[in-house]
Amino acid sequence: MAEFTIGEVERLTGLKAHVLRYWEEAIPLIRPRKDDQGRRFYRERDIELIQRVRYLVQERKYSLEGAGERLLSELTDERLAEPRARIDEARAELINLYALVRKWEER
């Protein structure tokens, strides 16, 4: 897994280092790994989150707090999509089984 220094993330995102550090404090979802000297190493997922926040703040005019809440909501929806699909499949199967039992009882 590739990791990027804060300088590399500055170049990739167009955001200054102090902004990136502030966003880490304001949005706990952005968590670069830190080494023993406190140097930050960002993963690709961190950069994706930063770019999403930048879009929400700069283009969509969200406050930083609002962008963080939106990001959390999006990630929650993303994580729940698969379990929801499984629940829907199970529900459909139960409905089918119920219909079969009802038919069997009618005999």
C-alpha positions as YAML, in Angstrom:
chain: A
units: angstrom
residues:
- id: 1
  name: MET
  ca: [0.00, 0.00, 0.00]
- id: 2
  name: ALA
  ca: [1.43, 3.34, -1.07]
- id: 3
  name: GLU
  ca: [1.97, 6.07, 1.48]
- id: 4
  name: PHE
  ca: [2.52, 9.75, 0.83]
- id: 5
  name: THR
  ca: [4.25, 12.44, 2.86]
- id: 6
  name: ILE
  ca: [2.45, 15.65, 3.76]
- id: 7
  name: GLY
  ca: [4.47, 17.46, 1.06]
- id: 8
  name: GLU
  ca: [3.31, 14.99, -1.56]
- id: 9
  name: VAL
  ca: [-0.29, 15.36, -0.39]
- id: 10
  name: GLU
  ca: [0.09, 19.15, -0.66]
- id: 11
  name: ARG
  ca: [1.08, 18.75, -4.31]
- id: 12
  name: LEU
  ca: [-1.65, 16.18, -5.03]
- id: 13
  name: THR
  ca: [-4.49, 18.14, -3.42]
- id: 14
  name: GLY
  ca: [-3.38, 21.75, -3.73]
- id: 15
  name: LEU
  ca: [-3.90, 22.24, 0.02]
- id: 16
  name: LYS
  ca: [-1.26, 23.67, 2.35]
- id: 17
  name: ALA
  ca: [0.19, 21.50, 5.12]
- id: 18
  name: HIS
  ca: [-1.37, 23.62, 7.88]
- id: 19
  name: VAL
  ca: [-4.80, 23.11, 6.28]
- id: 20
  name: LEU
  ca: [-4.26, 19.35, 6.11]
- id: 21
  name: ARG
  ca: [-3.21, 19.27, 9.77]
- id: 22
  name: TYR
  ca: [-6.26, 21.34, 10.76]
- id: 23
  name: TRP
  ca: [-8.60, 19.09, 8.81]
- id: 24
  name: GLU
  ca: [-7.15, 16.07, 10.65]
- id: 25
  name: GLU
  ca: [-8.22, 17.68, 13.92]
- id: 26
  name: ALA
  ca: [-11.64, 18.72, 12.64]
- id: 27
  name: ILE
  ca: [-12.46, 15.48, 10.78]
- id: 28
  name: PRO
  ca: [-11.34, 12.38, 12.67]
- id: 29
  name: LEU
  ca: [-11.92, 10.16, 9.61]
- id: 30
  name: ILE
  ca: [-8.71, 11.59, 8.14]
- id: 31
  name: ARG
  ca: [-6.02, 9.75, 10.08]
- id: 32
  name: PRO
  ca: [-2.57, 9.56, 8.53]
- id: 33
  name: ARG
  ca: [-0.09, 7.19, 10.11]
- id: 34
  name: LYS
  ca: [2.57, 8.94, 12.17]
- id: 35
  name: ASP
  ca: [6.06, 7.63, 12.76]
- id: 36
  name: ASP
  ca: [8.10, 8.01, 15.96]
- id: 37
  name: GLN
  ca: [9.09, 11.56, 14.98]
- id: 38
  name: GLY
  ca: [5.50, 12.56, 14.26]
- id: 39
  name: ARG
  ca: [5.87, 12.64, 10.48]
- id: 40
  name: ARG
  ca: [2.62, 11.94, 8.69]
- id: 41
  name: PHE
  ca: [2.15, 9.26, 6.07]
- id: 42
  name: TYR
  ca: [-1.12, 9.39, 4.17]
- id: 43
  name: ARG
  ca: [-2.72, 6.36, 2.52]
- id: 44
  name: GLU
  ca: [-4.62, 6.57, -0.74]
- id: 45
  name: ARG
  ca: [-7.90, 6.40, 1.21]
- id: 46
  name: ASP
  ca: [-6.83, 9.45, 3.27]
- id: 47
  name: ILE
  ca: [-6.20, 11.36, 0.06]
- id: 48
  name: GLU
  ca: [-9.61, 10.35, -1.33]
- id: 49
  name: LEU
  ca: [-11.26, 11.64, 1.85]
- id: 50
  name: ILE
  ca: [-9.27, 14.89, 1.71]
- id: 51
  name: GLN
  ca: [-10.25, 15.45, -1.92]
- id: 52
  name: ARG
  ca: [-13.91, 14.78, -1.09]
- id: 53
  name: VAL
  ca: [-13.78, 17.27, 1.80]
- id: 54
  name: ARG
  ca: [-12.05, 19.83, -0.42]
- id: 55
  name: TYR
  ca: [-14.81, 19.44, -3.01]
- id: 56
  name: LEU
  ca: [-17.56, 19.80, -0.39]
- id: 57
  name: VAL
  ca: [-15.93, 22.86, 1.20]
- id: 58
  name: GLN
  ca: [-14.67, 24.68, -1.88]
- id: 59
  name: GLU
  ca: [-17.21, 23.75, -4.54]
- id: 60
  name: ARG
  ca: [-20.39, 22.93, -2.63]
- id: 61
  name: LYS
  ca: [-19.74, 25.60, 0.04]
- id: 62
  name: TYR
  ca: [-20.16, 23.30, 3.05]
- id: 63
  name: SER
  ca: [-18.67, 24.36, 6.35]
- id: 64
  name: LEU
  ca: [-15.83, 22.10, 7.46]
- id: 65
  name: GLU
  ca: [-18.09, 20.65, 10.15]
- id: 66
  name: GLY
  ca: [-20.86, 20.10, 7.61]
- id: 67
  name: ALA
  ca: [-18.43, 18.44, 5.19]
- id: 68
  name: GLY
  ca: [-17.28, 16.11, 7.96]
- id: 69
  name: GLU
  ca: [-20.88, 15.17, 8.77]
- id: 70
  name: ARG
  ca: [-21.66, 14.61, 5.08]
- id: 71
  name: LEU
  ca: [-18.55, 12.47, 4.69]
- id: 72
  name: LEU
  ca: [-19.50, 10.38, 7.71]
- id: 73
  name: SER
  ca: [-23.00, 9.95, 6.33]
- id: 74
  name: GLU
  ca: [-21.65, 8.86, 2.93]
- id: 75
  name: LEU
  ca: [-19.25, 6.36, 4.49]
- id: 76
  name: THR
  ca: [-21.98, 4.98, 6.74]
- id: 77
  name: ASP
  ca: [-24.28, 4.53, 3.73]
- id: 78
  name: GLU
  ca: [-21.44, 2.85, 1.82]
- id: 79
  name: ARG
  ca: [-20.69, 0.44, 4.69]
- id: 80
  name: LEU
  ca: [-24.35, -0.41, 5.19]
- id: 81
  name: ALA
  ca: [-25.11, -1.06, 1.53]
- id: 82
  name: GLU
  ca: [-23.96, -4.70, 1.56]
- id: 83
  name: PRO
  ca: [-25.69, -5.66, 4.84]
- id: 84
  name: ARG
  ca: [-28.87, -3.97, 3.59]
- id: 85
  name: ALA
  ca: [-28.71, -6.00, 0.38]
- id: 86
  name: ARG
  ca: [-28.33, -9.20, 2.42]
- id: 87
  name: ILE
  ca: [-31.29, -8.24, 4.58]
- id: 88
  name: ASP
  ca: [-33.40, -7.56, 1.48]
- id: 89
  name: GLU
  ca: [-32.45, -10.96, 0.05]
- id: 90
  name: ALA
  ca: [-33.29, -12.69, 3.33]
- id: 91
  name: ARG
  ca: [-36.61, -10.83, 3.52]
- id: 92
  name: ALA
  ca: [-37.52, -11.93, -0.01]
- id: 93
  name: GLU
  ca: [-36.63, -15.52, 0.82]
- id: 94
  name: LEU
  ca: [-38.75, -15.42, 3.98]
- id: 95
  name: ILE
  ca: [-41.70, -14.05, 2.04]
- id: 96
  name: ASN
  ca: [-41.33, -16.87, -0.49]
- id: 97
  name: LEU
  ca: [-41.15, -19.46, 2.30]
- id: 98
  name: TYR
  ca: [-44.18, -17.95, 3.98]
- id: 99
  name: ALA
  ca: [-46.13, -18.19, 0.72]
- id: 100
  name: LEU
  ca: [-45.11, -21.84, 0.33]
- id: 101
  name: VAL
  ca: [-46.20, -22.65, 3.89]
- id: 102
  name: ARG
  ca: [-49.54, -20.93, 3.34]
- id: 103
  name: LYS
  ca: [-50.10, -22.96, 0.16]
- id: 104
  name: TRP
  ca: [-49.18, -26.16, 1.97]
- id: 105
  name: GLU
  ca: [-51.55, -25.33, 4.85]
- id: 106
  name: GLU
  ca: [-54.41, -24.73, 2.38]
- id: 107
  name: ARG
  ca: [-54.19, -28.30, 1.10]
...
